[in-house]
Amino acid sequence: MREAWDAIVIGAGLGGLTAAAYLVKAGLRVLVLDRNPHIGGTAYVYHRKGFVFPMGPLGFSHLDLVQNTLKDLGVGEDLRFTRVHYQIRALGLDLVLSLPFTDLVKEFSKFFPADAGAVEQFFKHMDDWISKSKPDQGHDISASDYLHNLIKDRRLRRILGSIGTREPYSGLPLLAAMWNLMGHEGIWFPYEGMQAFSERFARAAIGNKEKRSEIRLNQEVAKIRVDQGKASGVVLMDGVQISSSSVISNADYKTAFLKLLDPKTIPPDWHEAVSSARQTDSVFQVCLGVDTSKADLSAFRKASRLIYRRHGENNQERESLNWNVQEIDPGALASQELEVSLWGRNWEMVSPGGRASLVIRAEAEYNHFAKYRLGWRQRSPNYQEYKRRLAHALIREIAHLVPGLEKAIVVMDVATPLTFEDQGGRSGGAVAGWSWDYENFRDDQPKELIGTPIKGLYMAGYQAFSALFMGGIPTAIESGKRAARAVLQGMGPLQEILIPGVK
Ligand SMILES: Cc1cc2nc3c(=O)[nH]c(=O)nc-3n(C[C@H](O)[C@H](O)[C@H](O)COP(=O)(O)OP(=O)(O)OC[C@H]3O[C@@H](n4cnc5c(N)ncnc54)[C@H](O)[C@@H]3O)c2cc1C
């Protein structure tokens, strides 16, 4: 007889595990399947010579939501968190950014006295958006146009408009949400490390002593079965069929709708909407295990996260890289904005023996790296050498910030968008999927995308809302909670298409 469960969850990322945990709490028998040999999806951490490196998140926002969820599920009440501080070391500035707005007004006014009044007005406007007093103006104006009218200094426009060194790219509601996280709510990190979340949610998902629920790893779902418009289970890669009238996909929308579902089972307009939805870029990441006796880490005295760019002050300098070439110039990648994190120091869980883990990231385009992809976790021969050259250029650049770095490296690990796709399990390795379609995002009320046009099929994860309103981790957790509720209430199917970009 075919194996049957009350609910099947495809994917053991944070969204999937949270959904499973709530369903188990409600008494259901739940099967979680993940194609990876580990839980956590993008929030997974991996080990190299005793160091622990991140596959994705380096921090999270909405501490209250995360803590309340852990408490609700009866796991993780013992977890402790620390605030992550940000500092900009670029465009001639050296300034901590994770400060209350009143302090930021003072600090920015010192650097840009001619724009002091405008800075005050900017943060007042951000406050209005955050407090939802719904300013009359600003719904349709881009951050770029708004700042052009307000601020004289180009460098200041870039910092205020991107919380970094880029030209402003979003609408005002998203910019206000980002400053709110930076200045007010804070970005946080669990002392135990990022894996604490997936471990705790997995514990809750396995449930009580009878172990009526299960997490199975190395189990890739090949198809979601749909009979007469209703989800009826899944088919694994080896052809094994498992039945359930409730399926939650923690695999992202592109994977679920374009790979796991038979196109005949999806309304054509949904198929079209998911196919054409834009995804954000990915990152190129260098993780380093560092001997602290050989490198000068004083740059991290005030903040563990640095937004760094040695060049980029002149208008003539190239704003962004052209990725449409066979190989990019490693030096050009290194001259872009880099995020440098002291991820663990004197933290036995992350860097053993008082050593430190450094993470260097640069924005990167998936399509540029896609040509090296031969299949799942398979790459063409020159891929390793190319990514090593890019990594060394970033390390050389960061040695200006961290003297002695090159000689202090104990271990190096390099990830590209292909790594975030295969190891993390997200289409195109996209950091924020479509949920941060910032050019189209003008709404401060993201739509929930948990429901689907197929009865019994629900979505959980970072793409289960039309916008990334809380950051990846809390969004995934919140979506899991709501997906479980949708299953328990038998909600759906959904008719209205809320996928971003659909007019
Ligand atoms: C580089 C990077 C940096 C980030 N930084 C931050 C940050 O600082 N703060 C923050 O809050 N968020 C950050 N995020 C986002 C955050 O990590 C994610 O939003 C969150 O972890 C996603 O959880 P999820 O539930 O959507 O699932 P995912 O982590 O995407 O997991 C989906 C799971 O589904 C599995 N799966 C997919 N297809 C199948 C299949 N066919 N069969 C079986 N299993 C399948 C995958 O193996 C994976 O385990 C970052 C993401 C990236 C990529």
The ligand as an ORCA input file, in Angstrom:
! r2SCAN-3c Opt
* xyz 0 1
  C      23.505     34.869      0.284
  C      22.275     35.019      1.122
  C      22.295     35.859      2.207
  C      21.169     36.006      3.013
  N      21.240     36.815      4.091
  C      20.188     36.940      4.920
  C      20.269     37.704      6.119
  O      21.315     38.256      6.431
  N      19.171     37.782      6.905
  C      18.010     37.158      6.593
  O      17.036     37.251      7.347
  N      17.919     36.399      5.482
  C      18.964     36.285      4.640
  N      18.879     35.512      3.516
  C      17.613     34.895      3.206
  C      17.301     33.716      4.163
  O      18.405     32.886      4.271
  C      16.229     32.928      3.578
  O      15.181     33.780      3.172
  C      15.649     31.862      4.469
  O      16.634     31.102      5.120
  C      14.864     31.040      3.494
  O      14.181     30.049      4.090
  P      13.107     29.265      3.246
  O      12.206     28.641      4.204
  O      12.477     30.130      2.222
  O      13.838     28.083      2.517
  P      15.194     27.818      1.796
  O      16.303     28.095      2.712
  O      15.206     28.404      0.421
  O      15.101     26.243      1.694
  C      14.326     25.539      0.769
  C      14.594     24.068      0.972
  O      13.849     23.323      0.006
  C      14.643     22.244     -0.428
  N      14.174     21.802     -1.744
  C      14.066     22.546     -2.871
  N      13.606     21.791     -3.881
  C      13.392     20.546     -3.368
  C      12.916     19.317     -3.913
  N      12.546     19.211     -5.203
  N      12.834     18.223     -3.108
  C      13.207     18.308     -1.798
  N      13.678     19.443     -1.245
  C      13.759     20.536     -2.019
  C      16.047     22.818     -0.480
  O      17.040     21.798     -0.458
  C      16.059     23.689      0.781
  O      16.506     22.972      1.903
  C      19.994     35.326      2.694
  C      19.963     34.477      1.587
  C      21.096     34.317      0.796
  C      21.048     33.392     -0.383
*
